[in-house]
Amino acid sequence: MFVGLHIMTAMRFLSLVGNSFGCSASGERLVSAARDGDLQEAKALLDYNPRLARYSTFGVRNSPLHYSASQGHHEIVSLLIESGVDINLRNYRGQTALMQACQYGHWEVVQILILFKANIHKADYLNGGTALHLAALNGHFRCIRLLLADHVPSIPNFSSILRKRSRNDDSITEFDKSALHAIVNRPADGGVTALHMAALNGHVETVHLLLDLGASVSSKTVQDGATIDLIGVGSTPLHYAACGGNAQCCQLLIAKGASLTTKNANGWTPLMVARSWHRDWLENILSQESQSQRKLSPSPYLCLPLMSIVDIARECGWRNNDSSSTCLDPCVVCLERKCTVAAEGCSHEFCTQCALYLCSTNTTSTVTHGPPGSIACPLCRHGIVSFVKLAGTKPMIKEMSRIRSLSFCISTDDPDHTSLEMALCKPNVTSSLDSSFQSIRCHNFPSVKFSPGLCLGAPDASPPMVPRSVDSGSSSRLVGWSRSDLGQSTSQNEGRRWLCSFSQSVQTGSS
């Protein structure tokens, strides 16, 4: 008796350890697939065990979402998000997938994460930098405008409103100017802003875009015991630009009103910083005698219609697979998908995916006529400020999460289907001291009826348990169980030990 009990305990322990090792091995396979861009492998692993999406590596705690985002595999990013992974999951440094995508400039990944409403305000544990800081540090202006898509309105007078400093002006209430200002000028540790980072590294396009979005040229670094400021505490973005040595960045900051006489804690002006770092070519630009105020032209990287198309994509979806064979009037850009949006002004129609691509990749301002920040229509070169939904565009049906846990019921639209019958079984174990490996058999319970009103599944989900009737003779049938089957069944909890073999995974979500 005691021998059999010890054997069953040992087998349960080994089963649990085996399952743990198996989950770890499958998680590492998913990490490799996410890192290498193997979409088919990732799909197969998530179909086998959707909980693998929450796996994280030991030590650095990078999830498959982190690896796929840092490598730019946007299709795998979409797959993981639809599988139910936490989109704002952090690694050991406190970085999210959005922060890593911005660091490496993968704007397609950033676009997907923004469409799924990833948090842009989370900061790194080590230096307090956000996704905006990382994008500015590396000069990824496409990522910056995607990050701020929810804060730059699709209105023609955005630039003029942003330039107004009067708080009593009624037109400023058209959008939350203070929220945009707080995000763009948020300091990391030491008071370093995104404009500081872009100016130091000489990213002219990023500096120009940040200035047009309201970045302050007078923000100063502060004393912080955790950081070392080699330029000096109290330095402005112009001090950092002088250290970096990029003449265009200095000219942009000066044109925006940066002071040439401001001194940091070391008593250095931007000109003195340039001299100390041997940036001799900046002598004329930073000297007060040669100061000449030139008008700053609008940034060609500002994109006004981005907010409108992002809102439409969130509401109606952006991956419409309607082909031209079933659509009489397909999108003129891709010639594949159905037109879902129209450009205000010229009224040319596009699919949502192509409109998103135009807004995300636009880098020129070659429009016939239009306000600053409008993008050129690919058909007539008219300036597009916003997109609107077409009359036939329907909101996207909210789908259930792709997490396919073991279900206990199904839903049905059949009014005649009022109950669900399922045959369960009960164990009948006979053991003796002279045989520790006696076979185990189980008898069938009478059928159990479940009410569809208790079901939590989706109507289109495949049934985890099929309706069946149990005849009177079924109670006399015996089902043979092997010892290996016992080892697996004992690893489950007591409540569902005998039910798991009857349950199927619910197939939901889009691939």
Secondary structure, 3 states (H helix, E strand, C coil): CHHHHHHHHHHHHHHHHHHHHHHHHHHHHHHHHHHHCCHHHHHHHHHHCHHHHHCCCCCCCCCHHHHHHHHCCHHHHHHHHHCCCCCCCCCCCCCCHHHHHHHHCCHHHHHHHHHCCCCCCCCCCCCCCCHHHHHHHCCCHHHHHHHCCCCCCCCCCHHHHHHCCCCCCHHHHHCCHHHHHHHHCCCCHHHCCHHHHHHHCCCHHHHHHHHHCCCCCCCCCCCCCCCCCCCCCCCCHHHHHHHHCCHHHHHHHHHCCCCCCCCCCCCCCHHHHHHHCCCHHHHHHHCCCCCCCCCCCCCCCCCCCHHHHHHHHHHHCCCCCCCCCCCCCECCCCCCCECCEEECCCCCEECHHHHHHHHHHCCCCCCCCCCCCCEECCCCCCEECCEEECCCCCCCCCCCCCCCCECCCCCCCCCCCCCEEECCEEEECCCECCECCCCEEEEECCCEEECHHHCCCCCCCCCCCCCCCCCHHHHHCEEEECHHHHHHHCCCCHHHCCCHHHCCECCCCCC
